[in-house]
Amino acid sequence: MISSDLSPYLAGLAVVATAAYWLNSQRPNLRSIPAMGPTGLFSSYVGAYDYLRNAPKIVQEGYKKYKSSVFRVPYYDKWVVVVSSSQLVNDLRQSRDEDLATVPAFSQLFAAPWTLGSGFTDHNYHIKVIQSPLTRSIAARFTDIRDEVAAAFEDEVKLPGDDWVAVPALAMVLRVISRASNRLFVGLPLCRDPDYQMLTVKFAMGVMEGAKKINLFPHFLKPLIGPWLTNLPRDLEHAKKHLVPIIEERLRLEEEHGPNWAERPSDLISWLLEYAKGEERTPHMLTQRMLMVNFAAIHTTANSFTQALFHLAQGPEYVEPLREELEAAVAEEGWTKSAMSKCIKLDSFLRESQRYNGTSAVNMNRMVDNPNGFTFSDGTHVPHGTFVVAATYATHHDGENYENPNEFDGFRFAKMRGKDEDQGSIKFQMVAPDAKYLSFGFGRHACPGRFFAVNELKLMLAYVLQHYDVRLEGPRPPTEWFGTLAAANHSAKVEFRKRQT
């Protein structure tokens, strides 16, 4: 489904793209890679339009046709090579950064110079912050996050009596996740400030909307078009009104007492200051970095939880087993990260929802950075500058990887863990990617925030199970696709009432 607000950008795009074909002499030569769709000068852009509308279907067809090899699909600004087999996915996982680079690929995917700022590519130290101090803080700050999840749901889901109340699902979930995430990022009271909450949600959604539009244009036009199709300057100035006073005070206290002063808050601002160097330590750049991390924390997590909420509302048979497991774990461990780790069915339900629905048709985005190109283990060679991805959605719906792959089985991974000889392994947990489960990527460059995101998802689903009954009025709302990107239905409602049993 293509949103109507993009129609002006599609108008006349074939003419612009044709000009780009001639002007962009650095385009990689991929004639040896089989293509899905036409490859002619004009017809390839017709194929790109078809791909924009039917990406999951086209990738699925290519995956089946070239199961053990590679194929390419047309984007408006480039051809993208898709790998289809576990062997080649492992090649991506094991590749060196100097051969297949991750940051430039994600920079292109998000149109980062215009939607997130140049720092995303030039100084991506926030990844280390997420991998280390943020992830380490989850257990210690678990009570705070749970407290914010509870307060946010109470504010968002107003139930005056025992009647059912319809709630716009995705909009509500976005606000809850903004508050829960920012309880860790900036703490009270700012995480509950309605203006700051609205800003973080709007920015997170705006990055993807801006990237969709900018990536419809050829590379040589993006520096001209990008500044007009992004909300970054406006949102950055908005965010600075909230964050600059806090950041300036932190810098002053650090100057006065040293970097580890006794009452230093354990939050994202403090952790960023541990790693930021030079100009990155200015209030302007730190505010921009805070927005980057908010985007990473809010957008995908909100879509994942909303999809899981749809499944829970559609499948009442899952409610009692999930509640029984949750109550037993909390009785033993209290409301702690350890309790969530013991909720195997809860973890399975969330992982299965992400497998079934997907967040993208492709993942593990890489850019061939080696001037000599890159050669896969099967002998396939791709030249410098090629954009390479894995066929995520098709992998997740492959009958060789999953029994009845087109059916939702909420306890699929709990049953798989039950059959696993090593009962202590994390093999089938949601945070554990493998060659058959690629939602978080795979290998060294798997999503660094997945540990925080999964615990947040578990806490939110646990709160819903503990306090509400949920249902859908009709069938489960369909996923909305734009190109390779999957999103939870933005207009669907879920009905809530106070828990009756």
N, C-alpha and C positions, 0 to 999 in steps of 0.2 A: 504494500500500500504506500503510495507516494503522497506526502502531504501537499495540499493545494498551494501553500505559500511558497513552494519551490518552483511553481510553473514559470514565473518570470525568468528564473535562472536557466531553465531548460530551453526556453525559447531562443532560437538562433544558435544553440550550442554546437550543432553540427558544423556550422560555418566556422566558428571560432576554433573548434577542435581540429578541423581540416588545416587551418592556418598553422596551428600548433604542430601538426605533423611535419610540416615542412621546416618550421623554425627550430624545432627541437632535434638537433642533429646528434645529441648524446643519448638518444633512446636506445636501450639495449636491444641487440639483435636476437630475437627469440624464435626465428623461423623454424628451428629444429624441434621446438616444443609443440606438441599437438594443441590446437586451440578449440575451445568451446565457442561456437558461433563464427560468424564471418570475419575475415581478416583483411578485406579490401580497404582502400583508402577512405571511402565513404561508409561502406557497409559495416566496418568494425565499430563505428559509433552508434549504428543502429543496434548492434550487439551489446554495446555498453548500456544503452537505454533498456534493453531487454533484461540485462543482468541487474540493473538497478531495481527492476520490478520483480524479478524471479530468482534472486541469487541462491537461496537454499536449494531450489529445484535444479538449477544449472550445475551447482557444485556437486549435488548428489549424482547427477547423470555422469559428470566427469569422473567422479570417484568410482562409480561402477565400471565405467568403460576403461579406465586406466588405473585399475586397482593397485597394481604393484609399482607404479611409476609416477609420472608427473603430467600435468596438463596446465594450460593457462586460460585465464578468464579476462574479459575486457573491462577495465575501469575507464572512466572518461579521461583520466590523466596518465594512464599507463596500462600495460599488460601485467598481470600478476600470476606468478607460477604457484600452483597448488600441489602439495605432496599428498599422496594417497595411502601410503603403507606405513606400518609401524616401524619398519626398518628405516625409512626416510625421515619419519618423525624423530627417531633417535639420532639421525644425522644432524637435525636441527638442534636437538637438545645438547649434543656433544660438541657442537661447532665452537670455534674460538671467536671472540668478539671481533678480532681483526679480519676474520673471514665473513661472518654473518653478524651484522651489527643490529642490536635491538633498539637502541635509543633513536637513531635516525628513522627507523621504520615506524615507531610509535609517533614520532614527531610528524611524519607525513600523515599518518592515520588521523590524528587529532588536529591537523593543520596548526600545530603547536605555536609557531612563531606569532600567530595572530590570535589564537584562542586562549593560550596559556602563558605566553611570553617566551622570549628567547632563552631564559634561564632553564627551561625544561630540557633543552638539548645541551646547552653550554655548561651548566653546573647542576647536574641532577643528584645533588647530595641528599635530597629528601628521601631517595630510595634507601640510603644507609640509615637514615633516621627511622623510617618505617620498619626496616629489617631488625634494627637493634633496640634502641630505647623504647620505642612505641610498643613493639611486640612483647618486650620483657615486662612492660607495665600492666599487661592485661589482667593477670591474677591479682595484683595489688589494688588495681582500680576497679575491679569487677563490681564491687558493691555500689560504687558511684554510677557506673554505667547502668546497672540494673535499676537503681533509683530513678535515673533519668528516663529509662524506657517506661517505667510505671507511671511517672508523672506525665510523660508525653501522651501515652495512651489515654489516661484519664482526661486530659485536656482535649484530645482529638475525637474520642468516641464518647459522646454524651448520651447516656442512657438513663432517662428520668424514671422509668418504671421497668416492667418486665417485657415490654413489647419489643418487636424487632425494629431496628433502625438501619436504614440503608446509608452506607458511607462510601464516598468516592475513594476507591482503594489506593491507587497509585499516589494521588495527591496527599492523602493522609500518611502513607508510608514514607514518602519523601520527607515530610516534616518530622516524623518520629526519628528517622535515621539522622537527620541533621542535628537534632537535639542530643541524641545518644552519642554521636561521634564527637560533637563539640563539647560535651561534658568532659571528654578526655582531652580535646584540643585546647580549649580556652577556659573551661570550668564555669562555675556559677559566678555571677548571674548572667553573663553574656550569652551562654548557650540557650537561655530561655528568652532572650530579647527577641520579640516578634520581627523587628526590622532586620536584625542580623540573621535570624532563621530564614526569612524570606530571601535575603541576599544569597545565602549559601546554596539554597535550593535552585534559585533562578540561575546562578552562575553555573552550577553543575549541569543543568539541563541545557543552558545556553552554549556551553562548550561543544556538545554534540550537534546541536542545531547549526552552529557556525561552521563546524568541520564538514558537515554534510554539504552545505552550500559552497564553501570554498573549494572542496575537492571535486566539484563539478567542472572546475576550470582547469585548463592546462597550466603546467608549472610556471611558464614564463609570465602568465597573467596574475598569478597568486599574490605577488608583492603589491600589485596595483589594486586588486579586488579585495584581498584579505582584510585590510584595515576598515573597509566599509561593511563587512559582514560579520564583525565580531563585537561583542559587548564588553570585552576585556577592559578597555580604558574607563568606561563608565562604571563597571562593577568594582574595579580597583580603587577608584576614587571613593566610591560608596564604602568599601571595606575599610579604607584607611581611616575614616571617621570613627570607626569602632576600635580598630586595632592599633593605630599609631600611638595613642596615649599609653596603652599597655606596654607596647614594645619599647617605647622611649624610657618608661619607668624601669623595665627589666634591664636595659642597657646601662642605665644610671646605677642601679643596685649592683650590677656585675662589676662595673668600674670601681665602685666604692668598696665592695666586699669580696671581690674575686668571683670566678665562675661557679663555685660550689658553695655559695653563701647558705647559711643554715636554713633559712625559711624559703628557699627557692621552690616555687611550685613545680610539681611533676606534671608538666603538660607539654603540648607540642611546641609552644614558643620557646620554652627552655631547651628542649631537645634540638630544635633547629639552631639555636645559638651555640650549641656544642660543636656543630659541624660547619656552620657558615663561616666563610672567610672573605676578607676584603669587602668589596661593595655589597656582597650578599648579606652583610650584617646591618645594612641600612634599613630603616623602617619601611621604606618603599618596597625594597626587594623582599623583605621578610613577609610583608602583607601579600605580595604576589605569590610567594611560596605557600602561604596558608591557604590561599584560594586553590592552588594546584592540588594540595592534599585533600581539601574538601571535595573537589571534583572526583578524585580517585575513590574517596570513601563513600560518597553518596550515590552516584549515578547507577553503577552496576549493582550495588547492594540493594538499592530500592527496587530495581526491576526483579532481582532474584527473590526477594521476600514477597513481593506482590504476586508473582507466579505461584509461589508455595502457598500463599494464603488462598488463592483460587482453588488449588488442589484440596486444601483442607476443607474449604467450604463445599466443595463438590463431593468429598469423600468422607461422610460421617463415620464410616467403619474404621477409620484410622484414629478417631479421637480418643476412645477409651484406652487402647493399648499405649498411645503416646502419653496420656495422663498418668496411667499406672506406672510407667517407667519413670516419668518425671518425679512423681511423688516419692517413689522409692529412693531415687538418687538424692533428692533434697533432704529426705529424712536421714539419710546416712551422712551426707557431706555438707548440708546447709546450702544456701544460695551462693555457690562458689564455682569457679572455673572447673574444679575437680568434679563437681556434680554434673556439669554440662558434658564433660568427657565421658561420663558413664551412661549418658543418654544415647545409646547406639541407634535406636529406632528413630529418634529425633534427627540425628545426624544423617541417617540414611534417607529420611524423607526429604530433607533439604538438598542433599546431593542428587537424589533422583529427579527432583524438580528441575535442578539446573541441567542435568543430563538431558532430560526430556525436552525442555523448552529451549535451551541454549541461550547464550548471550550474543552469539555471533555465528555466522555460517563458517567462518574461518578464524584462526587464532595463531599464536606463536609467530607474530609478524617479525620478519627479518629483512635486512637490506644487505645485498652482496657488497661488501666494503673492500674486499681484496681486488687490487687492480687486475689480477690475473683471473678473476672469476672464482667460482666454487664448483667442485666436482663431488656429486653425491656418491655413496658407496655402490650404487648400481651403474656408475659410469656416466650418468647424466651431468652435463656441464651447463652452468648458467653464468652469463657474463657479469662483469662489474655493473653495479647500479640496478640489478634486478631485484624486484620486491617478491619475497617468498613467504608463503603461509602454509599452515596445515589445515586440512578439511575437517574442522571440529564437529560440526553438526552431523555430517555424514558418518564420521567415526562413531559418534554417539548413537546413531541409528542403524548401525551395521549388525545384522543378525549373527555374524561370526564373533562379534564382541559381546553382544547382549542378547539373551533369550527374549523373544517377543519385544524387540526394541521400540516398536511404535505404540506400546502400551505403557501407561504409567503404573509402576509398582513401587509404592512408597517405601516398602521394606526390602527392596531388592538388595541393597548393599548390606543391610543387617543380616540377611540370609547368607550372603556371600562371605561375610565375616564369620558367621557361624560354621561354615564349611572349611574355613581356612585352618590349616594345621597349627599355625602360629597365632594363638588367640591374643597374644599381646601386641601383634603388629598393628601398624596404622594403615595398612595397605588399602583398605576400602573406606577410610575416613574422608570426609569432605575436603580436608586440607591437603590430602595426599594425591597430587596429580600422577598420572601414568600415561603410557602411550595410547590407552583406550579412553582416558578421561582427561580432556584438555581444556576445560572451562577456565582454569587458572594458568594455562600455559603448562610448561613442563621443563624441569631441569633448573639450572642456576638462575634463569630469568623468569621463573614462575612468579606469579603475582606476589610481591612482598607483603601486601596488606591482607592476604587471605586469612591469616590466623585471627586478626582482629575482626575481619568481616564475618567469619564463620561463627565466632563467639557472639557477636552482635545479633546475627540471624537466629541463633539458638535461643538467646535471651528473649528476643521479641516473640518467637513462636511459642516459647514456654509461657510467656505472659498471657498471650492470647488463649492458650489451652487452659491456663489456670483460672482465668476470669470471664471468658466469654464462650457462648455458642455462636457459631458462624454458619451461614448458608448462602447459596446463590439463588436468585429468583428463576433463572433459566440455565442454559448450558454454559459450560466454562467459556469465558471470553477468549477469543482467538488472539494469538500473539501478533503483534504488529511488526512488520519487517520494512526496513528501508535499506536496499542494497544488502550488504552482509550483516547488518546490525538488527538484532532482535530486541523488542521492548515489550513489556507487559502492557496490556490494553489500557490506554490512558483514560478512557471514559467509563469503564466498568465499575459497578458498585458491588460491595459485599455487605450483606445484612448481619448486624451484630445484635445480640441481646445478652443480658446478664446470665452467667452460667446457671443452669437449672438443676444440674445433677452433680 
